[in-house]
Amino acid sequence: MRRPSRLTLSIATAAVALTASAPPAQAALRHNDYYDDYLVLYFDDDFGGFPAVYWKSDPAMIRHDSDKASSVRNNTDAAWVLYDDKNYRDRAFCIPPHHEVRDLGWPAYKFNDKVSSVERLPYTAPCGGRPRIGDPIR
């Protein structure tokens, strides 16, 4: 039987050390205070998956986050509008300050994987005539 080489043993030891010392990333990403003053779109429902973080309006979501959101959390003091199309067009929902939506695919919204642009409203601006969605953040 052949003995493992030193290189193989070194690689295996390094992999174990990295895995053992890595912090639980998902726990940090789910914490509300981690994204204070940001709108966070999550790629999975119930605030799971990749978080796409916004602090200002984005008419085209150029970071390739378009049409991927399944849940959203508004950790800001401003209302945000989520649009179905780029450049703030088509169907829109307003999420008030400090509100969240666990499932954008809920039958009342049918907005799962639809968000293509986001607009941060001025602090003094309410949602206007746009439909409001979400529950207060717990």
C-alpha positions in Angstrom: 0.0 0.0 0.0 1.3 3.4 -1.0 1.7 6.2 1.6 0.2 9.6 0.8 2.7 12.2 -0.4 3.6 15.2 1.8 1.9 17.5 -0.8 -1.4 15.5 -0.5 -1.2 15.6 3.3 -0.5 19.4 3.3 -3.5 20.1 1.0 -5.8 17.9 3.1 -4.6 19.6 6.3 -5.1 23.1 4.8 -8.6 22.2 3.6 -9.6 21.0 7.0 -8.2 24.0 8.7 -10.0 26.4 6.4 -13.3 24.6 6.8 -13.0 24.5 10.6 -12.1 28.2 10.9 -14.7 29.6 8.4 -17.5 31.6 10.2 -21.1 30.6 9.4 -21.7 33.1 6.6 -25.4 32.5 6.3 -26.0 33.5 9.9 -24.3 36.8 9.4 -26.2 37.5 6.2 -29.6 36.9 7.8 -29.0 39.3 10.7 -31.1 42.5 10.3 -28.5 44.9 11.7 -25.9 43.7 9.2 -27.6 45.6 6.4 -28.8 48.7 8.3 -29.9 51.5 5.9 -30.1 49.2 2.8 -32.7 47.6 0.7 -31.8 43.9 0.4 -33.3 41.7 -2.3 -32.7 38.0 -1.6 -32.6 35.4 -4.4 -34.7 32.9 -2.3 -37.8 33.3 -0.3 -37.7 33.7 3.5 -34.5 35.9 3.1 -32.4 33.0 1.9 -29.9 32.8 -0.9 -27.7 35.6 -2.2 -28.4 39.1 -0.9 -28.3 41.9 -3.4 -27.8 45.2 -1.4 -29.0 48.6 -2.6 -28.5 52.0 -1.0 -29.6 54.1 -4.0 -32.0 53.8 -6.9 -30.9 51.5 -9.8 -32.9 51.8 -13.1 -31.3 48.7 -14.7 -29.9 46.6 -11.8 -26.7 46.4 -13.8 -25.0 44.0 -11.3 -27.0 41.1 -12.8 -29.5 41.0 -9.9 -32.5 41.7 -12.3 -35.4 39.2 -12.2 -33.9 37.1 -9.3 -35.5 38.5 -6.1 -37.8 36.2 -4.1 -37.9 38.1 -0.9 -37.0 41.7 0.2 -36.2 43.6 3.4 -36.2 47.4 3.6 -33.9 48.4 6.4 -34.1 52.1 5.6 -36.0 55.1 6.7 -37.2 55.6 3.1 -39.8 53.9 1.0 -38.6 52.0 -2.0 -40.5 51.1 -5.2 -39.8 47.7 -6.9 -40.6 47.7 -10.7 -41.3 44.9 -13.1 -39.2 46.5 -15.9 -36.1 48.5 -16.2 -36.1 52.3 -16.1 -38.9 52.3 -13.4 -41.6 51.0 -15.7 -44.6 48.7 -15.7 -46.0 47.1 -12.6 -44.7 48.5 -9.3 -45.0 47.8 -5.6 -43.9 50.1 -2.8 -42.3 48.7 0.3 -42.5 51.2 3.2 -39.6 51.9 5.6 -38.6 49.0 7.9 -40.9 46.5 6.1 -40.2 43.1 4.6 -41.8 40.5 2.3 -40.9 36.9 2.9 -42.3 35.6 -0.4 -42.7 37.9 -3.5 -44.4 35.0 -5.2 -47.3 35.1 -2.9 -50.6 35.1 -5.0 -51.5 38.7 -4.0 -48.1 39.9 -5.4 -47.0 37.4 -8.1 -43.7 39.3 -8.2 -41.2 36.4 -7.7 -38.2 36.8 -10.0 -39.7 40.0 -11.5 -37.9 43.0 -10.0 -35.9 44.7 -12.7 -35.4 48.2 -11.2 -35.5 49.7 -7.7 -36.2 53.4 -6.8 -35.5 54.9 -3.4 -38.1 57.6 -2.7 -37.2 60.8 -0.8 -37.5 60.4 3.0 -40.5 62.7 3.1 -42.3 60.9 0.2 -44.9 58.3 0.9 -45.7 55.5 -1.5 -48.0 57.8 -3.5 -50.7 55.8 -5.4 -48.5 52.7 -5.7 -49.7 49.5 -3.9 -47.9 48.9 -0.6 -46.5 45.5 0.3 -44.8 44.0 3.3 -45.1 43.6 7.0 -43.1 45.5 9.7 -39.6 43.9 10.3 -39.7 41.8 13.4 
